[in-house]
Amino acid sequence: MTERLSENPVVFIQDCIRRRSIFWTYHVNMRLDRRHISREEIFAAVDSYQLVEAYPDDKYLPSYLVLAAGTFHVLFAIDTEGDNARVVTAYRPDKDEWELGFLRRKSR
């Protein structure tokens, strides 16, 4: 069965965050502390989420990279059928790889 895509993935993700309908992947649990990003920061930044990149055909679920609080990226996989979002990873973007504002990758 193919996952149904959300018409507005950022709104869907924000709704999941607000309702705490969130799963934390093993990967993100291993990375957050080392990357100095807390779960609380991810929750607190919910109103600031901006779509950076979309991966609707990702391996398991459609996923979306969002900019949070203007300072860090969070990759969410969304499960519209299960009505939840999964935090896959979070990181602070490298200024050498991203344009000012962290919404676009620099051309190589």
N, CA, C and O atoms as a DFTB+ gen file, in Angstrom:
432 C
 N C O
     1  1       0.841      -1.182       0.000
     2  2       0.000       0.000       0.000
     3  2       0.886       1.245       0.000
     4  3       1.835       1.325       0.781
     5  1       0.592       2.212      -0.859
     6  2       1.352       3.444      -0.966
     7  2       0.858       4.454       0.060
     8  3      -0.346       4.615       0.261
     9  1       1.796       5.129       0.702
    10  2       1.476       6.144       1.700
    11  2       0.816       7.345       1.029
    12  3       1.310       7.841       0.017
    13  1      -0.273       7.802       1.577
    14  2      -0.960       8.993       1.085
    15  2      -0.144      10.230       1.481
    16  3       0.258      10.364       2.637
    17  1       0.098      11.126       0.530
    18  2       0.857      12.338       0.805
    19  2      -0.038      13.406       1.414
    20  3      -1.217      13.516       1.079
    21  1       0.529      14.170       2.293
    22  2      -0.188      15.290       2.896
    23  2      -0.163      16.467       1.930
    24  3       0.853      16.720       1.283
    25  1      -1.283      17.191       1.831
    26  2      -1.327      18.377       0.980
    27  2      -0.391      19.458       1.494
    28  3       0.227      20.170       0.703
    29  1      -0.281      19.584       2.789
    30  2       0.612      20.565       3.395
    31  2       1.399      19.861       4.496
    32  3       0.960      19.822       5.645
    33  1       2.554      19.308       4.151
    34  2       3.292      18.510       5.129
    35  2       3.745      19.278       6.367
    36  3       3.813      18.706       7.455
    37  1       4.054      20.560       6.218
    38  2       4.491      21.327       7.395
    39  2       3.350      21.455       8.395
    40  3       3.562      21.306       9.598
    41  1       2.148      21.730       7.914
    42  2       0.984      21.833       8.805
    43  2       0.719      20.483       9.464
    44  3       0.412      20.425      10.655
    45  1       0.835      19.398       8.701
    46  2       0.639      18.056       9.261
    47  2       1.668      17.794      10.359
    48  3       1.320      17.304      11.433
    49  1       2.933      18.120      10.092
    50  2       4.003      17.913      11.081
    51  2       3.745      18.764      12.323
    52  3       3.857      18.274      13.447
    53  1       3.404      20.024      12.123
    54  2       3.131      20.903      13.264
    55  2       1.988      20.362      14.114
    56  3       2.050      20.401      15.343
    57  1       0.956      19.862      13.465
    58  2      -0.169      19.285      14.199
    59  2       0.287      18.069      15.005
    60  3      -0.094      17.916      16.166
    61  1       1.090      17.217      14.400
    62  2       1.600      16.038      15.121
    63  2       2.455      16.453      16.318
    64  3       2.352      15.864      17.393
    65  1       3.287      17.454      16.132
    66  2       4.132      17.947      17.226
    67  2       3.250      18.467      18.367
    68  3       3.471      18.133      19.531
    69  1       2.274      19.267      18.032
    70  2       1.394      19.853      19.069
    71  2       0.615      18.789      19.831
    72  3       0.375      18.928      21.031
    73  1       0.220      17.725      19.135
    74  2      -0.532      16.645      19.775
    75  2       0.390      15.594      20.396
    76  3      -0.077      14.649      21.031
    77  1       1.682      15.762      20.211
    78  2       2.702      14.809      20.680
    79  2       2.506      13.438      20.031
    80  3       2.773      12.398      20.635
    81  1       2.032      13.469      18.785
    82  2       1.895      12.245      18.007
    83  2       3.180      12.057      17.205
    84  3       3.197      12.105      15.975
    85  1       4.262      11.840      17.970
    86  2       5.623      11.828      17.435
    87  2       6.334      10.557      17.871
    88  3       6.183      10.088      18.999
    89  1       7.098      10.026      16.958
    90  2       8.009       8.923      17.278
    91  2       9.426       9.423      17.041
    92  3       9.680      10.181      16.105
    93  1      10.335       8.997      17.886
    94  2      11.737       9.392      17.781
    95  2      12.516       8.174      17.313
    96  3      12.516       7.140      17.982
    97  1      13.176       8.287      16.172
    98  2      13.920       7.145      15.651
    99  2      15.161       6.888      16.494
   100  3      15.639       7.763      17.215
   101  1      15.660       5.689      16.385
   102  2      16.901       5.329      17.062
   103  2      18.004       6.297      16.645
   104  3      18.786       6.759      17.476
   105  1      18.056       6.596      15.360
   106  2      19.101       7.486      14.829
   107  2      19.088       8.843      15.527
   108  3      20.130       9.315      15.984
   109  1      17.916       9.473      15.613
   110  2      17.861      10.795      16.217
   111  2      18.183      10.731      17.701
   112  3      18.827      11.638      18.229
   113  1      17.755       9.693      18.374
   114  2      18.075       9.556      19.797
   115  2      19.577       9.470      20.027
   116  3      20.083       9.943      21.044
   117  1      20.286       8.869      19.086
   118  2      21.744       8.750      19.201
   119  2      22.441      10.087      18.905
   120  3      23.548      10.324      19.388
   121  1      21.802      10.956      18.117
   122  2      22.461      12.155      17.612
   123  2      22.158      13.453      18.362
   124  3      23.016      14.333      18.426
   125  1      20.979      13.590      18.921
   126  2      20.572      14.880      19.487
   127  2      21.546      15.429      20.516
   128  3      21.919      16.600      20.443
   129  1      21.956      14.628      21.449
   130  2      22.830      15.117      22.512
   131  2      24.150      15.634      21.943
   132  3      24.621      16.709      22.315
   133  1      24.737      14.857      21.040
   134  2      26.012      15.270      20.448
   135  2      25.872      16.521      19.593
   136  3      26.834      17.269      19.418
   137  1      24.686      16.746      19.064
   138  2      24.472      17.896      18.188
   139  2      23.894      19.091      18.940
   140  3      23.573      20.116      18.339
   141  1      23.765      18.953      20.240
   142  2      23.296      20.027      21.109
   143  2      21.932      20.575      20.677
   144  3      21.706      21.784      20.628
   145  1      21.040      19.641      20.368
   146  2      19.648      19.976      20.063
   147  2      18.792      19.093      20.968
   148  3      18.966      17.875      21.012
   149  1      17.884      19.713      21.673
   150  2      17.045      18.946      22.590
   151  2      15.657      18.712      21.992
   152  3      15.230      19.421      21.080
   153  1      14.979      17.722      22.514
   154  2      13.588      17.491      22.114
   155  2      12.755      18.729      22.417
   156  3      11.870      19.096      21.644
   157  1      13.041      19.361      23.531
   158  2      12.302      20.562      23.920
   159  2      12.459      21.667      22.880
   160  3      11.504      22.392      22.600
   161  1      13.664      21.804      22.300
   162  2      13.881      22.807      21.256
   163  2      13.038      22.505      20.018
   164  3      12.465      23.407      19.407
   165  1      12.972      21.233      19.663
   166  2      12.181      20.825      18.505
   167  2      10.711      21.137      18.743
   168  3      10.032      21.641      17.848
   169  1      10.209      20.842      19.948
   170  2       8.819      21.155      20.288
   171  2       8.594      22.669      20.328
   172  3       7.601      23.160      19.791
   173  1       9.499      23.403      20.956
   174  2       9.327      24.849      21.132
   175  2       9.367      25.610      19.806
   176  3       8.769      26.680      19.697
   177  1      10.050      25.084      18.812
   178  2      10.214      25.771      17.526
   179  2       9.062      25.506      16.561
   180  3       9.102      25.980      15.426
   181  1       8.046      24.769      16.974
   182  2       6.985      24.294      16.074
   183  2       6.369      25.401      15.212
   184  3       6.069      25.160      14.043
   185  1       6.176      26.579      15.744
   186  2       5.551      27.657      14.977
   187  2       6.472      28.242      13.913
   188  3       6.013      28.962      13.026
   189  1       7.750      27.944      13.993
   190  2       8.719      28.518      13.051
   191  2       9.060      27.600      11.880
   192  3       9.813      27.997      10.991
   193  1       8.525      26.390      11.862
   194  2       8.910      25.407      10.838
   195  2       8.698      25.946       9.425
   196  3       7.646      26.497       9.102
   197  1       9.737      25.770       8.583
   198  2       9.681      26.129       7.171
   199  2      10.195      24.947       6.366
   200  3      11.206      24.337       6.715
   201  1       9.500      24.633       5.298
   202  2       9.922      23.541       4.434
   203  2      11.202      23.912       3.691
   204  3      11.297      24.977       3.082
   205  1      12.176      23.020       3.753
   206  2      13.444      23.210       3.052
   207  2      13.500      22.294       1.832
   208  3      13.745      22.750       0.715
   209  1      13.271      21.004       2.054
   210  2      13.297      20.021       0.967
   211  2      12.256      18.940       1.233
   212  3      11.957      18.613       2.381
   213  1      11.711      18.394       0.151
   214  2      10.717      17.319       0.248
   215  2      11.262      16.076      -0.429
   216  3      11.872      16.147      -1.495
   217  1      11.032      14.933       0.207
   218  2      11.437      13.637      -0.336
   219  2      10.208      12.720      -0.316
   220  3      10.138      11.793       0.490
   221  1       9.240      12.981      -1.204
   222  2       7.980      12.231      -1.158
   223  2       8.138      10.742      -1.473
   224  3       7.281       9.939      -1.103
   225  1       9.206      10.375      -2.140
   226  2       9.420       8.966      -2.501
   227  2      10.488       8.300      -1.642
   228  3      11.093       7.314      -2.061
   229  1      10.723       8.829      -0.449
   230  2      11.731       8.243       0.443
   231  2      11.412       6.776       0.708
   232  3      10.283       6.328       0.510
   233  1      12.406       6.046       1.153
   234  2      12.321       4.579       1.232
   235  2      11.110       4.054       2.001
   236  3      10.377       3.210       1.486
   237  1      10.890       4.532       3.210
   238  2       9.806       3.982       4.030
   239  2       8.567       4.860       4.055
   240  3       7.448       4.377       3.886
   241  1       8.772       6.139       4.266
   242  2       7.668       7.106       4.353
   243  2       8.114       8.408       3.690
   244  3       9.312       8.687       3.637
   245  1       7.185       9.203       3.189
   246  2       7.562      10.519       2.674
   247  2       8.244      11.308       3.793
   248  3       7.805      11.272       4.942
   249  1       9.306      12.012       3.451
   250  2       9.994      12.777       4.486
   251  2      10.248      14.200       4.023
   252  3      10.291      14.497       2.829
   253  1      10.414      15.068       5.011
   254  2      10.509      16.496       4.756
   255  2      11.541      17.106       5.693
   256  3      11.521      16.887       6.904
   257  1      12.439      17.876       5.098
   258  2      13.441      18.594       5.862
   259  2      12.879      19.973       6.167
   260  3      12.483      20.699       5.255
   261  1      12.842      20.336       7.435
   262  2      12.331      21.650       7.820
   263  2      13.397      22.427       8.574
   264  3      14.244      21.855       9.259
   265  1      13.333      23.734       8.433
   266  2      14.161      24.637       9.216
   267  2      13.367      24.995      10.455
   268  3      12.200      25.375      10.362
   269  1      13.986      24.876      11.601
   270  2      13.317      25.164      12.871
   271  2      14.061      26.284      13.594
   272  3      15.286      26.256      13.714
   273  1      13.318      27.252      14.064
   274  2      13.865      28.385      14.816
   275  2      14.939      29.128      14.029
   276  3      15.725      29.879      14.607
   277  1      14.977      28.923      12.717
   278  2      15.954      29.598      11.882
   279  2      17.385      29.147      12.089
   280  3      18.312      29.728      11.525
   281  1      17.574      28.087      12.916
   282  2      18.946      27.709      13.264
   283  2      19.288      26.236      13.079
   284  3      20.466      25.886      12.998
   285  1      18.278      25.364      13.012
   286  2      18.600      23.947      12.849
   287  2      17.588      23.271      11.943
   288  3      16.459      23.738      11.789
   289  1      18.010      22.162      11.346
   290  2      17.158      21.374      10.461
   291  2      16.651      20.145      11.199
   292  3      17.350      19.573      12.035
   293  1      15.430      19.751      10.878
   294  2      14.853      18.508      11.393
   295  2      14.288      17.761      10.192
   296  3      13.563      18.335       9.379
   297  1      14.621      16.489      10.086
   298  2      14.053      15.647       9.040
   299  2      12.935      14.833       9.667
   300  3      13.154      14.048      10.589
   301  1      11.722      15.039       9.142
   302  2      10.551      14.320       9.612
   303  2      10.087      13.355       8.529
   304  3      10.070      13.708       7.350
   305  1       9.712      12.147       8.917
   306  2       8.999      11.224       8.038
   307  2       7.552      11.257       8.512
   308  3       7.279      11.203       9.711
   309  1       6.633      11.347       7.561
   310  2       5.241      11.448       7.986
   311  2       4.447      10.208       7.591
   312  3       4.565       9.680       6.485
   313  1       3.650       9.780       8.530
   314  2       2.773       8.621       8.353
   315  2       1.339       9.125       8.436
   316  3       0.745       9.165       9.514
   317  1       0.790       9.511       7.286
   318  2      -0.563      10.077       7.288
   319  2      -1.601       9.034       7.676
   320  3      -2.595       9.361       8.324
   321  1      -1.383       7.789       7.290
   322  2      -2.335       6.717       7.639
   323  2      -2.349       6.485       9.152
   324  3      -3.406       6.271       9.744
   325  1      -1.167       6.530       9.768
   326  2      -1.059       6.339      11.213
   327  2      -1.229       7.620      12.006
   328  3      -1.250       7.593      13.237
   329  1      -1.353       8.761      11.301
   330  2      -1.547      10.070      11.908
   331  2      -0.428      10.425      12.884
   332  3      -0.680      10.828      14.019
   333  1       0.825      10.268      12.416
   334  2       1.966      10.625      13.244
   335  2       3.131      11.067      12.372
   336  3       3.136      10.869      11.157
   337  1       4.099      11.662      13.015
   338  2       5.348      12.055      12.356
   339  2       6.492      11.424      13.120
   340  3       6.398      11.192      14.326
   341  1       7.570      11.151      12.412
   342  2       8.751      10.555      13.023
   343  2       9.927      11.492      12.846
   344  3      10.204      11.955      11.739
   345  1      10.606      11.767      13.921
   346  2      11.794      12.603      13.854
   347  2      12.944      11.674      13.480
   348  3      13.333      10.801      14.255
   349  1      13.477      11.878      12.284
   350  2      14.527      11.005      11.765
   351  2      15.898      11.498      12.204
   352  3      16.728      10.717      12.670
   353  1      16.127      12.785      12.054
   354  2      17.398      13.368      12.474
   355  2      17.227      14.865      12.647
   356  3      16.247      15.444      12.178
   357  1      18.167      15.480      13.311
   358  2      18.202      16.932      13.490
   359  2      19.666      17.340      13.557
   360  3      20.505      16.626      14.107
   361  1      19.951      18.495      12.988
   362  2      21.343      18.960      12.968
   363  2      21.378      20.457      12.718
   364  3      20.405      21.054      12.258
   365  1      22.514      21.045      13.030
   366  2      22.744      22.454      12.726
   367  2      23.451      22.500      11.372
   368  3      24.539      21.944      11.220
   369  1      22.839      23.159      10.392
   370  2      23.423      23.157       9.051
   371  2      24.778      23.862       8.998
   372  3      25.030      24.827       9.720
   373  1      25.630      23.355       8.130
   374  2      26.963      23.901       7.914
   375  2      26.860      25.128       7.005
   376  3      26.296      25.048       5.914
   377  1      27.397      26.242       7.448
   378  2      27.332      27.488       6.682
   379  2      28.044      27.362       5.333
   380  3      27.740      28.108       4.403
   381  1      28.984      26.430       5.221
   382  2      29.686      26.226       3.957
   383  2      28.835      25.468       2.938
   384  3      29.112      25.522       1.739
   385  1      27.804      24.763       3.404
   386  2      26.964      23.964       2.519
   387  2      25.607      24.597       2.228
   388  3      24.928      24.210       1.277
   389  1      25.212      25.573       3.051
   390  2      23.887      26.168       2.924
   391  2      23.992      27.668       2.720
   392  3      24.870      28.323       3.281
   393  1      23.086      28.207       1.908
   394  2      23.023      29.657       1.725
   395  2      22.537      30.308       3.010
   396  3      21.987      29.646       3.890
   397  1      22.749      31.603       3.101
   398  2      22.304      32.374       4.262
   399  2      20.822      32.120       4.498
   400  3      20.020      32.217       3.569
   401  1      20.461      31.802       5.704
   402  2      19.072      31.486       6.056
   403  2      18.786      30.005       6.094
   404  3      17.737      29.599       6.596
   405  1      19.697      29.172       5.573
   406  2      19.630      27.703       5.640
   407  2      18.424      27.082       4.941
   408  3      17.997      25.982       5.291
   409  1      17.872      27.795       3.945
   410  2      16.729      27.245       3.215
   411  2      17.111      26.640       1.864
   412  3      16.319      25.915       1.262
   413  1      18.320      26.935       1.390
   414  2      18.780      26.388       0.108
   415  2      20.230      25.930       0.221
   416  3      21.072      26.579       0.842
   417  1      20.482      24.792      -0.402
   418  2      21.861      24.302      -0.477
   419  2      22.637      25.177      -1.444
   420  3      22.089      25.661      -2.434
   421  1      23.927      25.380      -1.150
   422  2      24.776      26.113      -2.068
   423  2      25.054      25.257      -3.293
   424  3      25.156      24.034      -3.199
   425  1      25.175      25.903      -4.427
   426  2      25.529      25.202      -5.659
   427  2      26.991      24.783      -5.592
   428  3      27.835      25.472      -5.020
   429  1      27.258      23.637      -6.193
   430  2      28.659      23.172      -6.199
   431  2      29.241      23.292      -7.555
   432  3      30.406      22.952      -7.759
